[in-house]
Amino acid sequence: MDPVDLPLPVVRRSRNQVDGPALEAELRARVDGEVRFDAGTRAAYSTDASNYRQVPIGVVVPRTVEAAQEAVAVCQEHGAPLLSRGGGTSLAGECCNTAVVLDWSKYCNRLVSVDPENRRCVVEPGIVLDDLNRQLAEHGLMYGPKPATHPNCTIGGMVGNNSCGSTAQAYGKVVDNLCRLEVLTYDGVRMWVGRTDDGELERLMASDGRTGELYRGLAGLRDRYAGLVRERYPDIPRRVSGYNLDSLLPEQGFDVAGLLTGSESTLVTVLRAELELVPVPKHSALVVLGYEDICQAADHVPAVLEHRPAALEGVDHQLVHFQQMKHLNPDALKELPQGRAYLLVQLNGDSREEVEERARALIDAKPEDVDHTWYDDPEHIGQLWQVRESGLGATAHVPGKPDTWEGWEDSAVPVPRLGDYLRDLKRLYEQFDYGHPSVYGHFGHGCVHTRIPFDLESEEGVARMRAFVERAADLVVSYGGSLSGEHGDGQARGELLEKMFGPELIEGFERLKGLFDPGNRMNPGKVVLPYRLDENLRLGADHLPWEPETVFSFPHDDGRFSRAAGRCVGVGKCRSLEGGVMCPSYRATREEEHSTRGRARLLFEMVNNDGDSPVTDGWRSDEVRDALDLCLACKGCKTDCPVNVDMATYKAEFLHHHYKGRPRPLAHYSMGWLPAAARLAALAPRTVNALVSVPWVARAAKALGGVAPERDVPVFAEQRFTDWWRERGGPRGDGHRGEVVVWPDTFTDHFHPAIGRAAVEVLESAGFRVKVPGAAVCCGLTWISTGQLGVAERVLRHTLDVLREDLRRGTPVVGLEPSCTAVFRADAPELLPKDPDVERLRAQTRTLAEILVERADDWRPPRVDARAVVQRHCHQYAVMGFDADREVLRRAGVDADVLDAGCCGLAGNFGFEKGHYDVSMACAEEGLLPAVREADGSTLVLADGFSCRTQVDQAGTGRTPLHLAEILAAGLRGREAVAERPEAPGPRSLLPLAAGGAALLAVAAGTRYVRTLTRGRS
């Protein structure tokens, strides 16, 4: 092909003004999908996991691949830039742009076909990797590349980035595991592409129209640049930077799918992918080697590679120390060998004997001064891999350390030179006063990950970051390496590609871009003709966020709400579909805006003072309110999020300000003030229960209270726990272990008092002297969850007055309701900071299981000898943990199946609020309710949380869950564990006068109770 026939390089074009309203209207008219140009959606998609931020024009969520094709056609007609997005976890800025974003993950996530014999499958781009592998498991197959974000990354995103992960050691990058791609050009050419033999290539080049033009152009690029590609492309396994022009070489079979892999949505839109699959390993062993330092570990990698590992990862002592500080993976960290740096070496085989033999061969060959440990069971292997996969989150927002950032987090060098590269990189850190950032990564492929404490909020700091990255790029090029080993170029490295490839190949990249996207509409400014690496920063030298006054103290964020709102690093773990608790509303809706990350993005935009922020109304923002509406306040993110985003607290703070001085939703009054309502209902519980059993009364009451009509009103107990305690006449037993205060939370006291009675029986049997507060007390939970923080503060202060003498004597407070216990352990210290009695309350509050394990370790409950399905309350999972409960259940002979099934979905007031029922039940159907239905009749159902018990009870399962206290008390009595619950009365007629009298009585009693709670000591 003549040089004159080569495609012209793409040229930089001014950012044309798109008629947003007209574009939105036509997309709505023509596209089968969700078209969202609202401020909240644009805010949620304004950034990815990178340092960059660009507010999109709008977002399209297509229901089918054909709908996406129509959306591309509309964008082309309007000249609108376009960007495909999967999990949105890109670290180089390739998933944010001032463009129309196609989000494939909600609907276009199908496994289209599987060919087990030829080990291939066809998928749509929005399918999540772990979900794909779950569906392939019945065939004994899986997709080989496995990034650390495998629970939430999509295949489309993996193709766009040419992803790798730890398993690339055995299977290679995405480009090595791909048969074909179905792609769509911006101007509408739809075709399947892949390896192309000479005859097929000649046929395609001879064809008329745009397809012939594309193939002739590709052949011309191959002929023009083949020599330079062979000369300048690093011969390393992790060369991900740049376009894959090497895929066009004859030795690669003119693989157009390979060429387009890793092009980051800058050339085509991927509609489907045909993947090459691999067998699921039958057996694995993980050997962990401990070294004196990370450079020594890197030096030893070539020797380890001789043992043909399936994965070979490096981790330094900093990463381990940061995880210890953040209480991440504590069990796994205990299994590490002696050392200050570690190599994790996975060996796969067809039999246990084979992997054991290979593991012992590796151990025998290691230097004598290298310690080791190894496991061949899936549980320990999975735990230890979490140490490595937690790298990004563990190195971000480390307590007491400067914030760290991406920017040079993904370099790769030849493996034999890895140790020397790390030494030079560490010297470069020191020259720029960046200290000693953690380094870790895919050492078997020479790929290094790190996060660096760049100052991205001052002009000097941004300039220093730029200077460092330029020096680091020169360093990696001098080693014959790649700027990116798996994360891609995007904006972070696009500007630096000339250092690696030279100007001639950059021209080749520009010609390739000009061939597929001559108008520069596909993800413009990324890879080719890139934005500068120091523009479009999420922070930046001019970043001066709004610093609002808050009620919560936000001690982990220097008391600044803006820092809390900016805590999310975008890793997207909240978009995982299985395991842990976070994020139930995302799992139910598959909506970015209803993930922890999406909400964090909106809060960031709320405090962001940049002029282009879509969220402009501060605390009064309707967009933020709507995003927080489906937050269950489960606190799952407080533990599951790698950087401990605490959305429940952020929601409470926002609601407090949003409704300050104006009417609230009805549910905030009916359920926020539940303790007061329950107190007055206790004056005539039979009357109240009878009233709400009358259908029209129940309908009216629920309507007036903003309660979901599908819900049943819980039945009030005829005798409260505290009334029983007073009638009982006080404590019994010798109390040789000392006093404890049993906390009479609203739910135990008014609805399920049998739990309180059982707890007293258990504690006295264990040797404790039990006390119960005589005054009306409350933790303030319901006011916190509805954002009525002023009332919550007053209630808590009253509680401190009642408990003060016990607290100052060091008396433990035993919580039976996990959500109330969590208030004392987590929320109260942040609402009332620097109060020594609050600190005492935090330190002395224990769950029933904790007090038995910590203070009565020699006490053994009678054996129950039963199986149990156990639903952990989300607040217990997030704040107190469940280890003590596991131990008590073990001692009682209970074979506990502790569900890893997420939130029950009721979540306090959430599932009772009008408009939340469907999401609430969808959350429950994710795991809890199927597990309860599958349990046989002899299996106990254990749920300490009132919400969890109520959700199971009202879901028609026919099961009534028990509290731990009830199971233990049944053992003491030698009886079968049976839940004792108030029964709803049958429908009956009541005189209107009685109903009116009850209402007047309620008003009077409620007024008196509120005064009691808020005026001080009773």
N, C-alpha and C positions, 0 to 999 in steps of 0.2 A: 504494500500500500504506500502510495506517495505521501510524504509529510503533509502536503496540502490537504489530503483527505482525512488527516487526523481530526478528531473533534476539537473544537476551540475550547480553550480554558474558560471556565466560568468566571464571570467578572463580578466584582462587588457592586451591589445595587443599593440605592438609598432605600431606607425602610418606607415602603409605600403605605399610604393610609388606606386601611380597609374599612369599608362601610359596615361597621359592626351590626347595626340593626338589620340591614338588608341581608347580610350574610346569615345571621341567626334565623331570620324569617324563612329564608329559602332552605336552610338545613332542616328546620322543623317541618316544612312542607314536604320534603323529599326523602328524608332519612328515617328509616325504621330504627329508632333508638331514642336515647335521652339526649336532648340538646340543652346545654346549660351555659348561659352567659352571665349568670348572676354573680354578685360580688363574692358570696361565700365560696362557691365552687372555684372561682378564679384564684381566690386566696389560698385554698387548699392545694392547688396545683402549681403554686408559684415557685416552688423549689423542689429539689430531690434530696439526695443525701450528700450534696456537695456544698461548697462555699458560695454558690451562685444563686441568684434569684432573678427571675423574669416572669412577670405576671402574664398569663396567657390571654389570648383574645377570647377564648371560650373553650369548652370541653364537649366532645361528642362521645357518647357511650353507645356504640352500635350493638344491635342485637344479633346481627349476622355479619358474615364476611361480605355479603353483597351490600348490606347497608353501609359498611365501611367504604366500599368502592364508590357508592353514591356520594358519601360525604367528601371523598377526595375529589370527585367531579365538581361538586359545588364549590369547594375551596379553589380549585383550578379556575373556575369561571370568575371568581371574585379576586383572584390573585392573592389569596390568603396563604401565609406560611403554614406549614403542616408538620406535626410531630407525633410519632407513635410512642405510646408509653405502656409499660407492663406493670411491674411492681414499683417502679419509681424510686429505686434504690441506687441509682447511678451516682458515682462519687466524683465525676469530672464535669458535671453540669450538662450532660447530654440530654437529660430528661426535663429540662425547663427551657422555655423559649417564649418569646412574644409571638405565639402561633396558635392555631387551632390544635388542641391536643386530642388525639384519638386514644381513649382508654379502653383497652381490649379485655381487661381482667374480669369485668362483671358478667358478661354474657358469652363472649367468644372464647370459651375455655373448654372446648370439647375435644375428646380423643376421638378422632373421626374414624380411624380404622387401625387394626393391628394385624400384622403378618408375622406370626410367631416363627414360622418355618424359615423365613429369610431375615428374621430379627429386624423388622422395620415397623414403623408406625407413622401415621399422619395425624398432626395435631393443629388446632387453631392457636394463634399466638398468645391468647390470654390464659392458657392453662398453666397452673402453678406446678413447679417441678415435683414437689413431694406428692401432690395430688396425682400427677401423671404416673409416678412410680408406684403409688398405691394401686392404681388401676392395672398396671402392667404386672404386678406381683403374681397374679394367678397364672401367668405364663412363664414365671421364673425369669423374667427379663426386667431391665431397668435402663434408664438413660444414664450414660456414664458420667459426664461432667456434673459436679455437684458443688456449686458455690456455697459459702457460709450462709447465705440467705436462702437456702433451699426450701425452707418452709413457706416462703412468700414470693420468691422471684418467679417470673413467668418465662416460658420458653421463648416468646417473642423478644423479651428483654435480653435473654441469654444469647439469642442469635444476633441482636443488635450490638451487643458488647463483645461477642466472641468469648463467652465466659469459660471459666476453667474450674476453679476450686481445687480442693485437696486431691480428689480422685483423678484429676488430669494426669497425675503421675503415672497412672495405669492406662487411662483411656484417651488422654489428649484434650485439646480444646474443643469447643463446639464445632469449629470448622473441620475437625477430624472425625466428627460423628454425625455427619449430615449427608443425606442423599440428594435432596432437591428442595427448592423453595418455590412457592407460588408467590409472585411479586406483582406489584402494581406501580407503574411510574406515575409521576405527578400529572403527566398529560394523558393518562388513561390506558396505557398498554398493560394488559394483564397476561401473564405467561408463567409457565413452569420452567425453571432453569436448574441446571446441574452440570455434571461432567458432559463434555461434548466431543464426540470423536470427529475425525477429520471430515468424513462424509457428511455428517449432520451439520458441522460448522459451515461447509461449503454451501449446503442447501439453505441454511438460515441467512448467510451473507448475501445469497442471490435473491432472497425474497424481497418483495416490494414493501414499501411503507416503513413505519417506524421500527418494526422488529428487525428488518434487514439493516437499517441504519445503525441500530444499537450493536448488532453483531459485527458489522464491518468496522465500526469504531473500536470495539473491543479488540478485534484482531490487529488493528493498526496500533493500538496502545501496547499490545503484547510485543509486536515486532519492534516498536520504537524503544521500549524500555526494558526488554528482557535482560540485556547485558548489565544495566545499572541495578536491576532488581537482584540479580545473582551476586553482584559485587557488594551492594550496600545493605541488603536486608540481613540483619544479624542471624547467624546460624545457631539459634538457641530455641528451646521449646516454648518460651513465653514471649515471643515477639507479637504483641497485640497492637502496638502503635501503628498508625498509618493504614491505608487501604491494602487489601490483600491482593496486590497485583501479581504476587507470586502464584496465585491460584490459576492464572491464565497461562502459565508456562506449560510446555508440552509434557513435562514430567508430572504435572498435576492434572492433566487431562482437560485443559481449558474449562475449568470448573467455575462457572458463573455463580453458582450458589456460594461457593467458597469465597469468591471475590466480594460478594455482597454481605457476607457474614462479617460482623464487626464494623459495619459502615454507619452505625448509630443513627439510623433514620435520615441520613443525609442524601441517600441516593434513591431508595425505593421504599414502598410500604409492603411489609411482609404480611401475606394473607394466610398462608398455611406453610407448614414445614413437614417434610418427610425425614424422619430421624433414623439413624442406625442405632440399634439397641445392643446391649451386652447382657450376658447371663448374670443373675444375682449371685454374688460369691456365696459358696456353701458354708465356708468356715473362715474365720478371721482371727488373728491375734494382733495385739497392740503392744509393742515394746517401747518403753519410754527410757531414754538415755539421759543421764544428768552430767553436765559439764561445768567447768569453772566459769566460763563466760560464753556469750553468744558467738563471738568470733571463732573461738576454739570449736564450738559445735559446728559452725559453718565449714571449718577446715576439714571436719570428719565426714562431711556429706558424701564426697566421692567414694569413700570406703563403704559407707552404708548402702550406696546405690548398687554395689556389687551383689547385694542380696535381693535385688529385684523387688523392692517394696511397691505396694499398691498406692501408698501415700507416704510422704516424708515431709513433715512440717517442723518448723523451728519456733520456739517460744523463749523469750528472755525472762529474767527474774523480775523486771519491771512489770511486765504483764501479769505475772503471778501476784506480785505485791499489790497491784491496783485491784485485782479481783478480791484479794483478802480484805482490802480497805472497804470495798463495796459489797462485801458478803456475797459474792457471786461464786457459785460452784464449790461450796465449802467441802463437800464430801470428796469431790474429785481432786482438789488441791492436796488433800491428805495422802493421796495415793502416789504423788510425785516422788521420785527418788531424790537423794541428796544432790544438790547442785544449784547453780545460779543461772543455768540455761538448759534447755531441754530439746531433744529431738523426739518427735512422736512418729514411730515407724509402724505402719500397718502392713501386715502380710496376709494375703488371701490364699486359699487353697481348696482342694476338693475334699479334704478330710481333716479332722481334728489332729490326727497324727502328723499329717504333712505340715500344717501350720506350726505345730509345736516343735517339730524338728527344725523348721526354718528359723523360728524364734530363738531356739537354743544355739543354732549356728551363728546367728548374729550376736548373741550375748557372748558366746565363746570368743568371737573375733574382736570384740571391743577392747580398747586400752584398759589396763588394770585400774587406772585412776577414774574411770567413768562408772558411776553407779547406775543401777537400772531397776526397773520393775516391769512386769508384763502380765497381761490378762488375755484370756481367750473367751470370756463370757460377754454377751452383748451389753449387759447392764453397765459393767465397768468401762467397756470400750466407749459406749455412748457418753458416759459421764466425762471421761477424759477428753473426748473430742470437743465437749462443750467448752473446755478451757481454751482451746484454740479458736473455736468458732465465735467465742465471746469477745474476740480481740478488739473489734472496732468500738463496741459499747463500753468495754472495760477501760479503754484508754481515753475515753471522753468524760469530761466533768468529774475528774477524780477529786475527792474532797481535799482541800488544802493545797491543790496544785493549779497552775494556770490552765485555762482551757486550751485544748489541743484541736488541731484542724487537719483536714485533708490538704492536698496541694503537692505533696511528694510522697504519696502513700503506696506507690505501685510499681516501682522500678524493678527491672530484671536484668541479670548479668549471667555470663557463662558460669556454670556451677563450680568448676575448678578455681575460679577467682572470687567466689562469694565472700570468703573470709576477709580477703584483702579489701574488697569493696566496702564491707561493713566497717572496717577500721578507718578507711578514708572518709566514709559518710559520718562516722562519729566525730572525726576531727573537724569536719565541716560544721556539724552541729555546734561544736565548741567555739569555732571562729565567729559564729553568728550569735553566740550567747543563748542558744536554745537548750542548753543543759544536756540531759541524757534521756531523750524520748525512747519509749519502748520500741523495739524492732522485733518482728515476728514474720511468719509467712510461709510460703511454699518452697522451702529450702531445697527440696529435691529437684526443683526446676529453676533455682536461683532467683526466685521472686520474693521481694521484700516489702512488707507492709509496715507502716508507721504513722503516727499522728504527731504533729509538731506544734509546739506552743507559739504559733505565729500571733503577733498582735495585729488583728484585722480591724481595729477600731481607731487607728491614728494614721496620719499621712506617713510618718516615719516608719511605723510598723509595717504598713502595706508595701512601702518601697523596699524595706529590708526583706520581706517575704519574697518579693519579686527577684531581688538580687540572689537570694539563697537558691531559689528554684532554678534560675539560670545557671548558677555554678554547679548545682547538683546534676543538671542535664548534661553539662560538659563532662562531668565526672563519669556518668553512666555511659556516655558515648565513648569515652576513652577506654572503657572496659569492654567495648564491643557489645553493649547491652541495649535494652529497649526502655524508653521512657515509661511505657505501660506494659505490665505483665498480665493483666486481665481486666482492669477497670476501664480501659479505653482512654481516648484522648479528649473528646468533648471540647470544653473551653479551657480546662486546666492545662492541657498539654498541646492543644492544636497549634498554638503560637510557636512552640519549641520544636516542631517536627523537622524544620529545616536543619537544625543542628544534627539531627540523627540521619536524615536521608539526603540532604543536599538540595540545592535549588532545582536541579534538573528533575528529580523525582517529585518534588513539590509541584512542579509544572505538570507532571504526569497525573498527580492527584487532581489538580484543577481541571485537566482535560477530561478525566473520568467523571468528575462532578458535572462538567459542562455537557457531557454526553447524555447523562441520565436526567439532569435537572438544570437545564441551561438558564432558567429564570431564577435559580438560587432560592427556591421556595421550600425545599425540604430541609427542615431543621437548620436554617441559615446561621452562620457564625460559629459552627462547630466543625472541627477537623480541618475543613478547607475554608480559606478566607476567614480565619477565626477571629472572634473577639479577643481582645487582650486578656491575658490571664488575670489581670488585676482590675478588670471592669465587671460590672453587673454583680458585684459582691453582695452577699446577703447582709453583711455588716458594712464595712468600708469606712474610710476616713471621716465621712460626714454622717456616720450613724450616731444619732442622738435620740434614743427611744424615749417615749413618754414614761415617766416613773410615777405611777399613781400611788396614793396612799392605800394601804391594805389593812384588813383586820387580822388575817393570819400573818405570822412573822416571817415565813419563808426563810428559815435559818440556813438551809442548804444552798440558798441562792443569794447570800449576802443581804437578805432582807429586801431584795428587789424583785418585783413581779416581772419586770422585763427580762431578767435572767431566767426566771422560771419559765416564761413563755418561750424563750429561746433555747431551752434545754434539749429539745428533741434534735437528734442528729440524722433522722430520716432513714435509719436502717430498716424500718418497716416490719419489725417483728410483730407489731400489733396487727398486721395483716395475715398472720399465719392462721391456718384453718384447723389445726389440731394442737393439743397439748397446752398446758398452762391455763390461765384464765383470760388474759388479754388477747383480743378485745371482743367481748361478746356482741356488741352492736355491729361491729364490722362483719363478724361471722354471720350474723343474721341478715345483713343488708348488702354486703359486698360493696359498700360505699366508702370512698376515700374520706369524705367529709365526716363519716361516722366511725372513723378509726381514731385511735389515740393520736397518731401522727397528723391526721387531717385537722383535728381540733387544735392541736398545738400550732399548726400553721396559721389558723385563723387568729389565735391569741397573739401570735407573733405579729401578724399584720395589724392587729388592734393597737398594739403599743408602738408600732413602727411609724416613725414620723416622715418617711419618704412620701413625696407628693403623689406617687402612683399607686399607693396602697388601696386596694379595693374596700377595705374596712375603715370607715372614717368616723364612726359615731362613738368610739370609746366604749365605756361600760354600757351604753345604751344600744349597742349594736344588735340589730335583729339577726344578722347573719351568724354572729357568735352564739347568740341564744339558741337559734335553731340547730346549730351543730352540736351544742351541749345538751339539747333536749333528749336525745337518745343515749346519752352517756348514763350508764347504770350506776355510776359512782361505786363500782365494785372494788376499786382500789387494786385491781389486778395489775395495772401498769406500774404501780408503785414498786412491785417486785419483779414482774416479768420484763418490763422495759429495761434494756441494758443501761440506760442513763437515768432510770428511776423517775420518769415523768409521773406526777401524781395528779392525774386529771380530776379525781374526785374533789381534791382540795381546790384546784383551780375553778372547778364548776361552782362550788359553794361560794368562793370569793366573788366570782362574776355575778351569780344570782343575787347576792347581797347588795351589790351596787346597782345592778340593772333595775331592780324593783324598789330601790330605796325611794321613799316618798311617793309611791304610786301603787295602785292596786296590783295584787299578785294573782296568779292562777288559783282557782278554787282549791286545788289539791294542796297548795301550800298551807291553807288554813285547816283543812280537814285532816291531813296527814302530818303536816308540820307540827300541829298542835295535838297530835294523838295522845301524848301523855296526859294532857289536860282533859281531853275527851274521855279517855279511859278512866280517869279518876272520878269524873262525874258519873260515868256509866256504872261505876261500882256502887253508887248509891241505890241503884235499882237494876241490877243486871238482868233479872228475869224479864222485867218490863222492856228493857232495851232489846234483848234478844227476841222477844215476842214481836215487838214492833218491826224490826228489820226482817222478820220472817214473813211478814205480809207483803206480797209482791209489789203492790203499788207504793207502799211505804218505802220498801227497799229501792225501787226505781227512783223515787223522788229524792231519797237520801243520797243515793249515789250521784244523781244529777247535780244536786246542790253542792256536793263535796268534790266534784270533778273526778269521781271514781269511775273506772271502766265498767260499763254495764255488764260485761261478761263475768265480772268477779263476784264472789260471794263475800259478804261482810263477815269477818271472823267473829266467832262466838265468844262472848265474855264469860269468864268463869264466875260461878255463883259465889265462890269464896276465894278471895285473893290469897296469894302466898303470904303476904305480910299479915293479913287477918288470921290466917292459920297459925303463923308464928306467935302472934300475941296470945291467941287462945291456948296454944301449947304450953305457954308458961316459961319460955326461955330455953337456954341450952341444957343439954344432957351429956352424960359421959364424963370421963375423968379429965379430958382435955390436956393430956400430958404433952402434947406437941405444941401447945399454945393456942392463942386465939386467932381466928380468921373472921373477916367480915364477908358474908355472902351478899353480893350486890343484888338488890331486888329490881332488876330492870323492868321496864313497862311490859315487855312481851311475856316474860316469865310470870310476873306478878299478876297481870290481868287476864291473860289468855291461857297460859299453860303452867299453872301453879304446881302441878304434880312434879314438874322438873325441879323446882325449888325444893320441894319436900324431899325428893330423892337425893338431891345434892347434900342437904343437911344430914340425911341418914348416912350417906357415904362418908362425909367428912368426919362425923362423930365416930363412926366405926374405925376410921383411920387414926383417931386419937386427937382430933382438933376440937377446941371449944368454939362453937359457932355463935356469931352475933349477926343481927340483922338491924339496919338503921330503923329507928323508931319514927323518924320524921319523913315527910314526903321528899323524895330525892329523884334525880334524873341526871343522866349523862349529857343530855342535850342533843343526842344523835339526830332526831327528826328535824330539829331546827337547823342543825348544820347542813344536812342533806338538802334542805329546801332553801338554803342561803339566808336564813334569818339569824345572822351571827350575833347581833346584839342581844337577842333573847338567849341564845346559846351561852354566851358569856355570863349573863346573869344567873342562868340555871346552874352553870358549872361553879360559879362562886358560892352559890347557896350550898351545893353539894360539898364543897371544900369546908364550909362552915360546919356542916353536919359531921364530916369525917375527920376534922382536924386533929382531935385528940388521938384517935386511932392511928392516923398517919404519923403523928409525931412519936408515937410509941413503937412504930415500925410494924404495926399489924398488917398482914397481907389482906388484900381485897380480892375476893374470888369472883370472877365474872362468869356467868353461865351463858349469856347471849354474846356471841363473838363480835357483833358489830358494836355493842356498847363497850365491851372490853377494849376493842381497838380504839375507841374514842379516848379512853384514859391512857392508852399506851402511845398514841400517835397524834391525835387531833388536839387534845387539851393542851399539851405543851406548846403547840404552835399558836393556839388561840390566846393562851395566858402565859407568855414566855417570862422567864426570870422570876416566876413565883415558886419559892422553894417547896410549898405544899403541893403544887402541881407536879413538880419533879418527884416528890415522894410518892404521889399517887401513880405516876407513870412507873416508877421503879418497883412499887409494891403490888401492883395489880397483876394477877395471874389467872390463867384459865384453870378449870377444875383439874385437868390432866397435869398441868405444870405444877400445881401445888402438891399433888400426890407424888409426882416424880422427884421434885426438889426437896420437899419437907417431910415426906413419908416414904422414903425409898425402900425401907424394909417392910412396908405394909403390902400384903398381897391380897387382892380382891378374890373372893370365891370364883372358881372357874365357871364361865358361862358355856364354853365349848359350843360355839355357833359360828356360822358364816355370816358376814355382814357386807352389804354394799354401803359404802361411806361417801357422803357428799361433804367435802370441806366447805365451810363458809368462806366466801372470797376475802372478807376482811381478816379472817384468821390466817388464811393462806398468805396474805400480803403483809401482815403486821406481826402476828404471834408465831406463825409456823405451826406445823402439825406433828413434829417429832415426838413430843410428850404424849400426844394422843395415841400414836402408833404403839408406843411402849406400854401404856396402860392397857390398851386393847390386847396386846400380846400377852401381858401378864394375866388377863382375864380369860385367856384361851379363845379369843375371838379371831377367826381367820378373816381379816379385813381386806376387802377389795376397795382400796382408796381410789376413787374415780379421778382420772385426769381429764375431766369432761367439761371444764369451764364453769361459767356462772350458771346458777339455777334459773336466772332470768327474772325472778321476782324483785330481788334487790331492794328490799325495804319498800319505800313508797313508789319506786319506779313502775313495777308491774301492776300496781293498783291504779295508776293514773290513766285517765281517759286518753285514748290514742296510742297507748303503749302495749296493749294486750298482745297484738300479733307479734311484735318484736320480742316481748317477754316469753311467749310460748315457743317461738323459733329458737331462742337461746336454750330453753329447756330441752327441746328436741335434738339439740346438737349432741347430747350425751347422757344427761341425767335421766330423763324419762325413759329412753330406750333401755338403759341399764336397769332401772327399777322394774320395768315390765318383764325383762328377761329373767329376773331373779325368781327362783322358785319360792313357794310359800314358806319354807322353813328358813329362808335367808332373811336376816334382819335388815332393815333399812335405817341407817344412822345418819342423822343430820342435826347438828347442834344449833344451827341457825333457824330462827322462827320463819324467815322468808323461805328458806329451802324446804322446811317441813310443810309450809302452807302451799307452796307451788306443787309439791308432790300430791298433797291431799286434795287440792282443787283441780288436778289434772285428770281425775277419773281413773287413777291407777289401781284403786282398791287397797292401797297400802297407806298406813299411818306411820310416818317415821318416828324414831325414838331419839332421845338425847343420850349422850354418854352416861350421864348421871342415872338415867332410868335403867340402862343395861346393867350398870354396876349394882344398883339397888336391888334389881331383880335377882342378881346372884347372891346378894346378902340374904334375901328372903327365901332363896331356894325355889323360886318360881320362874315361870316363863316370862320373858320380857314382853310386856304388853303396854302400849301407850294409853294413858288415862287422859282423855281430852273432854272439854265441855261439849255437850251435844246441842245441836240447834233444835229449838222447839218446833213442833208442827205448826202449820198455819192456824191461826185462831182469830176470832173477832175481838177487837178491843173498842171500848167506848171512845169516841173522839175526845171526850173530856179527859180520859186517862192519858191519851197521847199528848194532849195539850199540857196537862199537868206535868207530865214527865219532861216535856220540852222546857217549861218554865223552871222546873227544878234543876235541869241541866245547866241552864244559863246562870242561875244563881251559884250553883256549886262550882261551875267552871271559873267564874269570876273570882270566887274565893281561892280556888286552887292556884290560879295564875299569880295572884298576889302572894300566896304562900311561897311559891317557887322563886319569885324574883325579889322579895323584899329583904331576905337575909335569913338568919337562924330561926328555925321553927320553935 
